[in-house]
Amino acid sequence: MAIAVFKRYEKKYMLTFEQYEKIRAFLSDYMNYDAYCLNNKSYKLYNIYFDSPDNCLIRTSVDGPIYKEKLRARSYYALRAPQDKVFFEIKQKYKGIVTKRRAVMKYGEVLHMVETRTLPESNKTAEYIDRQVEKEILRMLIAYDLRPMVYIAYDRVAMFGKDDKELRITFDKEIFTRRENLTFDGDTSGYDVLPPGIILMEIKIPNTVPLWLARYLSENGIFNSKFSKYGKEYEYYVTGKPEYLAEVSHNA
């Protein structure tokens, strides 16, 4: 099992398609596409969010507390076997700072933890710090009585700074979700969580937005807004989704 830790600020912006095309062209002078963007094209991200039967984690999150946390499994491709790898992630936010700890695990090991509330036997020989993260994930599963609740997938374009590798910008479109068939088998049915033609941009930075980028955003009237994919899904789950967000099926 491998592990990674991220700590950063995340700022979100809602773009029209025209704004998206324009800023992508602008960023090409300052940023490179990441390894998943083959030929500078988007790639799929598949996520399963875990929550309690009464949606405790997302209910707390949308209330805007100082501290909040989420648990999700993420894959960059449709899974075919229990041995396929996924990221099992804890995402926490405290006073605007996002911390993410994630473990690369076999999908079968993730299912084992969720179903049995025990650590995978195959990882008993893992290094101390790796085992500690497994224990933290298990703690969340037990403490909140978590189980798979929501599937969210989307197309992503991701870029990172040429001079500052920690500067990362992502563009997510065709964000769709469902509360049935919570698997990574490639099923693309669900409903969109954004109006047609709207793209979510996220700027992920360790400190402040660089001056060249801040100037571009200001000059083009692009302003920070609050948005959560899971939070928006929960809003529609509780209140009913708008008529323009009809059932869809995106290509895998």
N, C-alpha and C positions, 0 to 999 in steps of 0.2 A: 504494500500500500504506500502511495506517495501522498504528501501533504503540502498545502500551500496556504500562506496567510497573507491577506490583503488588508490595508488600513488606508482609508482615503475619504475625501469628500466627493459626493456625487450630486451634480446639478443637472436638472432635466428641463428640456425645452420641447414644445410642440411646434413642428414645422409643416408648412405646406410642401407639396412636391417641388414647386419652383424654388423655394428657399433651400430645400434639401439638395437639389442639383447644383445650385449656386455655391453653397458652402463646401460641398465635396470638392468642387473644382478649386476653390480657394485653399482648402487644406492640403492639397497635393503638393504645395510648395514647402509645407512645414511638417508633414506627417507621411508615414508609410502605412500600407494595408497590412493587417496581421496575417499569420500563416494560414488561417482558415479561409481567407478571402482569395480563393484561387482565381487568377486572372482579374483581380480587383472586383470580383462579384460577391454577392451575399451568400451566406450559408444558413442552415437551419439550426435552431436551438430548441430543444425539447425539455420541459420542466414539469416535475410533479411536486406540488406543494403539500406539506403535511400540516394538519391542524387537528384540533379536538372535535368531537361530534357537534359541539355548540359554537364552533368557529372562534374559539377563544383568542388565538394569536392574531388573526386578522381583525377581529373586533377591537382588540387593544391597540393594534397598529393604526387603524384609521382614526382613532381618537387623538392621535398626535402626542403621545407621551414623550418624556425625555429619553427613556430607554425602551427599545422594542427589539424583538428577535423573531427570526423565521427559520424554518428548516425545509430544505428542498433537495431533490435529486435532479441532476442535470445530465443530459447526453447531447452529443454533437452529431449523432446519427441514429437511425432507427435500429433498435436492438433485435437480435435474432436468437440469442442463447443466453442462459444464466451466467456464462463466463465473460460476456461482454462487459466492458468497463463503463462506469458512470462516476460523476462527482457527487458525493454526499456532502452537503454544505450547511453550515450554520452561518446565518447572516444577522449581524447585530448592528444597531445604530444608537449612539449615545451622543446627545448634544450636537447632532449633525455629522459626526464622524462615523463612517461605515467601516466595520471590521468583518472580514469574512474568513472563516477557516473551513477548509474542505479536504476531504479524503478521497482518493481515487480507489474505488472498490468494485469488485465484481457485482453485477446487478443481483445475482443470487444471494450475495452476502447482505446487500441492502434489504432484500425481502426477508431474509432470515432474521435480521435485527428487528424489523417491523413486526413480524409475526410472532416471534418467540420472546421478545424483550430481553435478549441475551446477546453477548458479543460473539462474533463469528469465531469458530474454533480455529480456522485456518490462519488467523492473525495473532495467535497467542505469542508468537515469537517476534512480533513487531517491536521496533524500538520504543523506548519509554514514552517519548513525546507523541508518537503516532497512536499508541494505545490510549493516551490521555484524551486525545480528540475523539476517539471511538467512544470512550466512556462519557464524554460530554454530550455526544449525539444520543447515546442511550439514555442519559439523564433526562434530556428533553422529551424523548419518546414516552418515558414513564411518567414524568412529572405532569405533562399536559395531556396524557392519554392520546398521543398523536397517531394518525393514520393517514393514508393518501386521501386528499380531499379535492384537489383542483389540478387540472392539466392546462398548461399555458405554453404555446409554441409560437415562434415568429421567425422571420427572416432578419438576419443581422449583417450589417457592414461594420467592421471595426478597424480603427486606425490607431497608431501610436506615434509619438513625437520622434522626429529625426534626431533632435538634439537632447530631448528629455524623454527617455523611454517610459517614464512613469506617467506621462500625460497620455491619456487614452480617451478616445471619443468613439461612441457607438451610435448607430442608426438602426432602429428597429421598426419594421413595417409588417403589415398583415399579421398583427398580433391576434391570435384566436385562442379560445378557451372552451373547456367543457368540464362537467362534473361526473361524467360516465366514462367507462373504458380508460381507466387511469393507468395506462401502460405506455411503454416506449416502442410499440410495434409499428409505428408509422401511420396509424389512422389519422387522417387529416380533417375529420369532421369537427364542427364546433361552431362558435359564433365570434365575430370580431368584437374587440373592446374599444376600437377607435373609429371615428367616422371615416368614410372613404377618402383617400388622398392625404391623410395626416400621418406624419412620421415622428416617432419619438427619438430625440437626440439626447444622449447623456454624456456629459463631460466629467471624467473621473480624474481627480487630481490629488496629490499628496498635500498641497498647500493652496496657493492661489492660482486663478486663471492667468495665463501669461498675457502680457500687455497687448501683443499683436492680435490675440484672439478676443480679448475683452473689447478692444477697439472695433473689431469687425462686428461683433454682436450688437454693440451700441449703435453703430452707424446703419445697421440693417434692421433695427427694430426687433431684435430677437431677445426675448426676456425669459428669465427663469420662471418655471411654474412647478407646482407640486403635482406629482403623478406617481401612482403605483399600479403596476399591471394587476397584481393580486387584489389590491384595494379596489380598483375599478371593477374587476370581476365580482367582488363581494357586493359592491353597490348595486350592480345589476341583478345579482342573485336575490337581494333583499327587496329591491324596489321594482324590478322588471326592466329589461333592456329597452332602449329606444327602438322605434319601428325600423330605422335605417340600419340597425345592426341585425340583419337577418341571418338565418343559418347559412353557413358557408362550408365549402370543402376546398382546402388549399392543396396544391400539389406537394407531395413529399419531396 
